[in-house]
Amino acid sequence: MKIFSAFLLTFLVLLSCKNETTQIETNEAPADPAEEAAMQIAQAHGLNNWEEVTEISFTFNVDRGTQHFERSYVWRPKEQEVTSFTANDTLTYIQSRNLDSLQQQRDQAFVNDSYWLLAPLKMIWDDGTTRAVEQAVVAPISQDTLNKITLTYTGEGGYTPGDAYDFYYEPDFTIKEWVFRKGNDSVPTMATTYEDYKNINGMNIPTMHQDSTGAFKLYFTNLSIKK
């Protein structure tokens, strides 16, 4: 009887330890709502197909009233190779190499222009950022009630550290409007729509952005995405 009792006691101790271990392993911390929303937004805009993309060509256009401005690019992201076309010349450079002053100037323009093209994916890609979500917020242009995610650049890297972006998104996680706030100012620097989505090889790209008056339009033409 003593041997049996000792065996039973040992078995119960082992069972108790096993149950405690199982509880610890399955008691995972809940997902960060902002991180989860950012991932779903990026996926709604083509994140899962990005690894197959070998080349993107596009023309970045800005209309202000009767004034028109444009720049064109061929971008090979796997090689970090950018070819920039302006009215004056064509310049090709590798982003990972040391850039001279002209290349750096062109790269700064490219970073801005490609950000407009792929901002939803930047939520996942960019380091030195914080994210926060709010539910049922009135969007500034449409006045629709949407969810909002704010992306703030807190690091010292990049060309414009400290800036913040508010993205207003639909239930399907596609973005409808966004606000840029320079230096994380509480007052919006610019607010535009996200319109004319085109799905090209699995990448869901908004090709038109305009302000509330329609006097400012930023849009993409000659858009090509190759795998």
Backbone torsions as a table, in degrees:
resi	resn	phi	psi	omega
1	MET	NA	-40.5	178.6
2	LYS	-63.2	-40.1	179.9
3	ILE	-64.2	-43.4	179.6
4	PHE	-63.6	-41.8	-179.8
5	SER	-64.4	-40.7	178.5
6	ALA	-64.4	-40.8	178.5
7	PHE	-63.9	-43.6	179.6
8	LEU	-62.9	-41.4	179.2
9	LEU	-63.1	-43.8	178.7
10	THR	-62.1	-42.4	-179.6
11	PHE	-62.2	-42.9	179.9
12	LEU	-65.8	-37.6	177.8
13	VAL	-64.0	-45.5	179.5
14	LEU	-63.2	-41.1	179.2
15	LEU	-63.9	-40.2	179.0
16	SER	-63.5	-42.9	179.2
17	CYS	-63.5	-40.8	-178.8
18	LYS	-64.4	-42.3	179.9
19	ASN	-65.1	-39.1	178.7
20	GLU	-65.7	-40.2	178.7
21	THR	-63.6	-43.0	-179.9
22	THR	-61.9	-40.6	-179.3
23	GLN	-64.3	-40.7	179.2
24	ILE	-65.0	-42.1	-176.1
25	GLU	-68.8	-33.1	-175.9
26	THR	-93.1	-10.3	-178.9
27	ASN	-87.7	68.5	-177.0
28	GLU	-81.2	150.7	178.4
29	ALA	-68.0	142.8	179.6
30	PRO	-65.2	151.7	-179.1
31	ALA	-66.2	146.8	175.7
32	ASP	-68.5	121.0	-177.3
33	PRO	-58.2	-37.5	179.8
34	ALA	-68.7	-41.4	178.3
35	GLU	-65.2	-40.9	179.7
36	GLU	-65.2	-43.3	179.0
37	ALA	-64.6	-41.3	179.0
38	ALA	-61.1	-41.8	179.0
39	MET	-64.6	-42.6	-179.6
40	GLN	-67.1	-36.0	176.4
41	ILE	-65.5	-46.3	179.2
42	ALA	-61.0	-41.5	179.2
43	GLN	-67.0	-36.2	178.0
44	ALA	-65.2	-20.2	-179.5
45	HIS	-105.9	8.9	170.6
46	GLY	112.1	11.6	-176.1
47	LEU	-53.9	-40.6	-175.8
48	ASN	-67.1	-15.2	179.8
49	ASN	-103.9	-3.1	-173.8
50	TRP	-62.6	-37.8	-176.5
51	GLU	-59.8	-23.3	-179.2
52	GLU	-88.3	-10.1	-177.0
53	VAL	-75.0	127.7	179.2
54	THR	-109.6	-25.4	-176.9
55	GLU	-155.5	138.6	174.7
56	ILE	-128.2	129.4	174.2
57	SER	-117.6	138.6	177.8
58	PHE	-162.3	156.9	170.8
59	THR	-113.5	126.0	179.6
60	PHE	-93.6	119.3	-175.5
61	ASN	-119.2	142.3	173.1
62	VAL	-132.9	127.0	173.8
63	ASP	-114.9	125.9	172.2
64	ARG	-123.3	100.3	-175.0
65	GLY	62.9	-118.7	-179.8
66	THR	-93.5	-3.8	-178.8
67	GLN	-88.5	140.3	179.9
68	HIS	-130.1	140.0	178.5
69	PHE	-139.0	143.3	178.1
70	GLU	-151.3	152.6	172.7
71	ARG	-139.6	146.6	-179.1
72	SER	-123.5	153.8	-176.7
73	TYR	-144.2	152.7	159.6
74	VAL	-123.0	123.0	-173.3
75	TRP	-123.3	125.8	174.1
76	ARG	-111.9	91.2	-170.4
77	PRO	-62.1	-32.3	-179.1
78	LYS	-67.1	-32.3	178.1
79	GLU	-94.0	-5.3	-174.0
80	GLN	56.6	35.2	-178.4
81	GLU	-102.0	128.7	179.4
82	VAL	-123.5	129.7	169.7
83	THR	-111.6	120.6	-175.7
84	SER	-108.0	128.9	179.9
85	PHE	-114.1	124.4	172.5
86	THR	-123.2	-180.0	179.1
87	ALA	-66.0	-21.0	-174.7
88	ASN	-99.6	-33.1	-174.5
89	ASP	-162.6	179.0	175.3
90	THR	-125.9	133.4	-177.2
91	LEU	-135.7	129.7	176.3
92	THR	-116.1	135.7	179.4
93	TYR	-150.2	163.2	176.5
94	ILE	-106.5	122.0	-173.3
95	GLN	-62.7	-31.3	-175.6
96	SER	-78.1	-9.1	-179.6
97	ARG	-92.7	166.9	175.2
98	ASN	-66.0	126.2	-176.0
99	LEU	-100.9	139.9	173.1
100	ASP	-77.7	179.1	-173.2
101	SER	-63.1	-38.8	179.3
102	LEU	-68.6	-44.1	178.5
103	GLN	-62.6	-40.2	179.5
104	GLN	-64.8	-38.5	177.8
105	GLN	-63.6	-42.7	178.7
106	ARG	-68.0	-38.0	-179.2
107	ASP	-67.5	-35.9	176.8
108	GLN	-61.7	-41.1	176.6
109	ALA	-65.6	-42.0	-179.9
110	PHE	-64.2	-43.0	179.0
111	VAL	-59.0	-43.2	177.2
112	ASN	-62.4	-49.3	-173.8
113	ASP	-68.7	-40.3	178.8
114	SER	-72.7	-24.2	176.0
115	TYR	-65.3	-42.8	175.6
116	TRP	-60.2	-34.0	-178.3
117	LEU	-73.2	-39.3	-169.2
118	LEU	-129.5	28.2	-178.0
119	ALA	-54.7	-38.8	179.6
120	PRO	-60.0	-30.4	178.4
121	LEU	-80.7	-24.3	179.1
122	LYS	-64.3	-23.6	177.3
123	MET	-58.4	-32.1	-178.6
124	ILE	-93.9	-37.6	-173.1
125	TRP	-74.7	-42.6	-166.1
126	ASP	-76.8	134.2	173.9
127	ASP	-85.2	169.7	175.7
128	GLY	66.3	38.2	-179.7
129	THR	-129.1	158.4	168.0
130	THR	-122.8	153.8	-179.3
131	ARG	-131.1	146.0	176.4
132	ALA	-145.6	143.4	-179.4
133	VAL	-117.9	149.7	172.3
134	GLU	-134.2	143.3	-179.2
135	GLN	-99.8	146.9	172.0
136	ALA	52.6	64.2	179.5
137	VAL	-110.7	142.6	178.6
138	VAL	-78.1	121.4	179.8
139	ALA	-73.1	145.3	-170.7
140	PRO	-69.5	-30.9	-175.2
141	ILE	-94.5	-56.5	-176.6
142	SER	-78.1	-21.8	-172.9
143	GLN	65.8	14.6	174.4
144	ASP	-73.7	153.2	175.2
145	THR	-89.2	114.3	-176.0
146	LEU	-133.1	170.4	170.4
147	ASN	-86.4	155.7	-176.6
148	LYS	-132.3	137.8	170.1
149	ILE	-123.1	132.5	-179.9
150	THR	-107.8	127.9	177.7
151	LEU	-111.1	118.8	-178.3
152	THR	-118.4	131.1	179.3
153	TYR	-91.0	112.4	-174.6
154	THR	-103.8	-17.4	-176.5
155	GLY	-79.6	179.7	179.8
156	GLU	-99.1	-4.8	-178.8
157	GLY	-79.0	171.2	177.8
158	GLY	80.7	-178.1	-176.6
159	TYR	-91.2	-23.5	-177.2
160	THR	-135.4	66.2	178.6
161	PRO	-65.4	148.5	177.1
162	GLY	94.9	-8.9	-179.4
163	ASP	-77.3	159.9	179.7
164	ALA	-134.5	149.0	-179.5
165	TYR	-132.5	131.2	175.1
166	ASP	-107.0	120.3	-180.0
167	PHE	-107.8	125.0	177.9
168	TYR	-102.9	121.0	-169.9
169	TYR	-127.2	153.7	-178.4
170	GLU	-77.0	170.1	175.7
171	PRO	-59.0	-26.6	177.9
172	ASP	-86.6	8.0	175.7
173	PHE	73.8	11.5	169.7
174	THR	-83.5	144.2	-176.3
175	ILE	-83.2	138.9	178.6
176	LYS	-107.6	-33.0	179.0
177	GLU	-149.4	160.1	170.6
178	TRP	-147.9	158.5	179.4
179	VAL	-126.1	132.7	173.7
180	PHE	-102.1	130.4	177.9
181	ARG	-124.4	104.1	-177.4
182	LYS	-65.1	131.3	179.3
183	GLY	64.4	21.2	-178.9
184	ASN	60.2	31.9	176.6
185	ASP	-64.4	149.4	177.6
186	SER	-72.6	-20.3	179.6
187	VAL	-93.2	127.5	-179.8
188	PRO	-59.9	136.1	172.7
189	THR	-82.4	-38.8	-179.9
190	MET	-157.4	142.0	174.4
191	ALA	-131.3	130.8	179.3
192	THR	-140.2	164.8	177.0
193	THR	-82.6	167.6	167.1
194	TYR	-118.7	111.1	-173.7
195	GLU	-137.4	173.3	174.3
196	ASP	50.2	56.3	177.5
197	TYR	-64.5	137.7	174.0
198	LYS	-127.0	131.7	177.6
199	ASN	-99.3	111.2	-177.9
200	ILE	-122.1	113.6	-179.3
201	ASN	50.7	41.2	176.4
202	GLY	85.4	-4.9	176.9
203	MET	-96.4	123.6	-175.9
204	ASN	-99.5	101.0	-168.0
205	ILE	-113.7	125.7	170.7
206	PRO	-77.4	125.2	-174.5
207	THR	-102.4	-1.4	179.6
208	MET	-137.3	134.5	172.9
209	HIS	-132.9	132.5	175.6
210	GLN	-144.7	156.5	-179.3
211	ASP	-82.1	-176.9	-174.6
212	SER	-66.4	-23.1	-178.3
213	THR	-92.9	-19.8	-174.9
214	GLY	82.1	-1.5	-180.0
215	ALA	-73.9	-28.4	177.1
216	PHE	-107.7	126.1	177.0
217	LYS	-133.6	131.3	174.7
218	LEU	-123.8	123.7	-172.6
219	TYR	-150.0	165.0	-177.2
220	PHE	-116.0	135.4	173.2
221	THR	-127.9	171.2	179.5
222	ASN	53.5	37.2	-175.8
223	LEU	-83.1	123.4	179.0
224	SER	-137.8	134.3	178.0
225	ILE	-127.9	120.5	-177.1
226	LYS	-110.4	146.9	174.7
227	LYS	-109.8	NA	NA
